[in-house]
Amino acid sequence: MKVINIWGISSGFVKLGTIVLLLLLLISGCTSSQQPNHSISEPKLYQSWQLKLGDQIAGSTVIGGLGDISIALNGKSVYAPSTGNVYLGQRGCVYFAGTDTPAYLFRLCGLKSPKLGALKAGDAIATGDILQFATLLKQSDGTWALVEPDKSLLERTLKPR
């Protein structure tokens, strides 16, 4: 009569289970569980004013200021004016950085549920009721100056392609 060593069989399963577990850990370690960072630090402005975006006055939030253009969207979308990236600022506005305009940032405030990350020209960024739009130009000292936005850029931001 032949005796079966049950412990030998079990230890084989334990070894196989350990190898499978190690392989799963190795595979899962190769994939990143981190979400891409689509946030941006607020650009330091060259100009300084007493009232700033995000300030509170009598319980109400300042949503625009000097250098911003206010546009009634009435629920319509705004679009990426060129290929670039959309980032969320610390005060709730989004910033668009176009690949073809590296010295400029476009600040868009008042948008609902913006799409962050890489976009192609004409991709929808978000919708809103009122858009507060500002064009920022990078200065040689690393600060940003508010400048008048280009009308054709605003048209590309407001019309789908």
N, C-alpha and C positions, 0 to 999 in steps of 0.2 A: 504494500500500500504506500502511495506517494503522499507526502505531506506538503501542503501549499503554505508557504510563508506569507501570511497576510500582511505582515509589517514591511516586507520587501516590496510588495505591490503598492502599498500606501505611500511608502517613501518615494517611489517612482512618480506617483501623482503629485506629491508635495514638490518634488524637484521640477516637474513639468509646470505646475502652478506658479512656482517662484520664477521660472524663466518667462512665462507669459506675463506675469505681473511686471517684471523688469522691462520687458519689451514695451508694454503699454506705457510705463512711466517714461521710457526713453522717447517714444513717439510723441507723447503729450508734452514733453519738455521741448520738442522742436517747434511746436506751434505756440505763437504768442497769444496769451489771453488778454493782453493789454489793448485797450482801445486807442486809436491814433489820437494824438493831442491836437485838437483843432481850436485851441484857445490862444489868445495873444495878450501880451501885456499892453496896457494903455500906452500909446505913443506919447512921449513927452513933447508937449507943444512949445514951439518957439515963442508964441505970443502968450500972454497971461492976462486973464480977465477975472474980475471978482466972481461972477457967476459962471459955473461950469456945468457941463452935462452931468446929470445924476444928482446935482445938489437938490436939497429939499427947501422949499419956501412955503411956509404956512401949511404944511402937510401935503404939498403937491411937488412932483418931481419935475425938474427942468429936463426937457427932452431935446432941446436944441439951443443954439447960441449963435454968437457972432461967427460968421463963416459958413453956417449951415444954410442949405436951400430946403424950404418946406414944400412938399408936393402932396396934393390930395390924391391918394391911391384908390380910395373907396373900395377896398377889398381886392384890388388887382395885384398881380404879381410884379416883382422886380426880377431882372435877369442879369446873368454874368455878362458884362460888356465885352469880355474877351476871355481867353483861357486863363485860368488862375485858381487861386485858393480862397476860400471863405473861412474866416476865423471868428470865434466869439470873443468879444472884449469883456473886460471885468465889469463893466457897467450895463451890460445887456445889449449893446449895439454889436453889429457884425462889421468886420473889416474885409474888404476884397482887395487882394494883392494880385494884380495881373502879371502874367509872365512877360508881356511885351511892354510893361510900364513899371520897371523895378524901382524907380525913384518915387512912385506914388502909392498911397493907400487911399482907398475910398471907404469912408465910414457911413454905414447905413443904419439908422436908428428907427424904431417904431415897427419893426417887422415881427411877424408871428411865426414860430417854429421854423427858423431858417435851416436850410440844408448846408451843412458844414463840410469842409474838405475840398478836394479838387473838383472843379467844374469846367466844362467847355463853354465857349462863347455861346450865348443864347439859352443856356440851362437856367431854369427857374431857381432863384435863391429862396424866396419866401413871398408871402402876401402881407398886406397891411392896410390900415386905413389912412395913415399919414406917414410919409417918408421924410425923415430929416437926413439930408445927404450932405456930406462934406468931403472935399478933396484935400488930402494932406500931401505936401511935397517934402521929401527928406532934405535936410540942410547939411552942410559940410560938418557941422559939429555934432551930428547924430540926432538932433531934435527935428520936429516936424512943424511946418508952417501951413496954416490954412490958406488955400488959394481958391480963386474962382474956378468952379468946375467947367469943363468944356461942354458946350451944348450937345455936340454929336455923341459924346460919351453918355450924357444923361439920356439921350434918345435911345441908345443901345441898351441902357439899363431899364428903360421903361417899355420897350417893344420886344416881343419874341422874334427870333430870326426864322 
